[in-house]
């Protein structure tokens, strides 16, 4: 799995947002621009090859306002946004991605 594949689909606008993911992201105060910013500037920190919605991964990056953000997304010809959240900083090491 390659972050460049996600970035390419972003630039083409090939992103699918489920109703569930869109509502959860909104509840968390995360915008679609935040998710796109994370994908365009972030890095894959975990891969889920057998995820229920295509191969998927956890992307670590930053929101538009430079907050640490995680995005879980599947990929095929589209990016399928599963969820996005601001991680609990107590659970991560100093580099914020482990």
N, C-alpha and C positions, 0 to 999 in steps of 0.2 A: 504494500500500500504506500502511496506516495502523496505527499502534501501538494505537489504540483498538479496532480489530477484534480484535487479539490479546488485549487485556485483557478485552473482552466475552466471548470464548470461554473465557478462563481462569475468569472468575467463574461461568460455566455448567458448568465442569468438562469442556469439550469439548477434551480433549488426548489425542492418541494417541502412545504411546511404542513405537517398534519395539524388538525384542529387542536389536538391535545398538546403538541409541542408549542404551538403558537400561544395557547392560553397559559401554559406553565411559564413560558418565557416572559409574557406580559406580567404575570403575577410576581415575578422576581425582579421586575424593573429593568429587564434586558430588552434591547431593541433589535430589530433585524439587522440594522447597521452594525451593532455590537458583534453579532454572530459573524457577519461577513468580514468585519475587521479582524476578528480572531482567526478565521480561516485564511485570510490573505496574508497575515503576518505571523501566524503561529507555527507550532510544530506538533506532529503526532507523538504522543507520549505512551499510548497503549493501543494495541490492535485487537479487534474482536472478529477473527475470521469466520466464526460460526454464529454470528449475531443473527437474530430473527429477521432483520431487514437488511439483507445483503451483507457483504463484509462491512464492518464498521470500525470506528476508532474514536479515541478520545483526543481532542485537539486542545492543547494549552496555548493561550495567547492573551491578548489584552483587548479590552473594550475600546470604544471611541474615546472614552474619558480616562483611558490608561489604567483601568482596573483589571486585575487578573481574572480571567474567565476560562471556563471549560465548555467545550461544545462536543457533544456526542452525535456522530453523523454516520450514516451508511452511504455507500456510493455504488452506482452503476452508471447508466447514462446521465443520471441526475444525482445531486446530493440530496439525501433524505435526512432532514434535521430531526433527531430524536429528542434532544433536550439541550439546554444550555443553563449554566448556573455559575454563581460566584462561589468558588470552593471555600470550604472551611479551612482557614489558614492554620489552625491548630494541627491539622492532619498532614501538613506538607513540610518537607525539609526546606532549608534556607533558599534553595534555588526555585522553589514554588512549583516545581513540576514533578516531584517525586513524593 
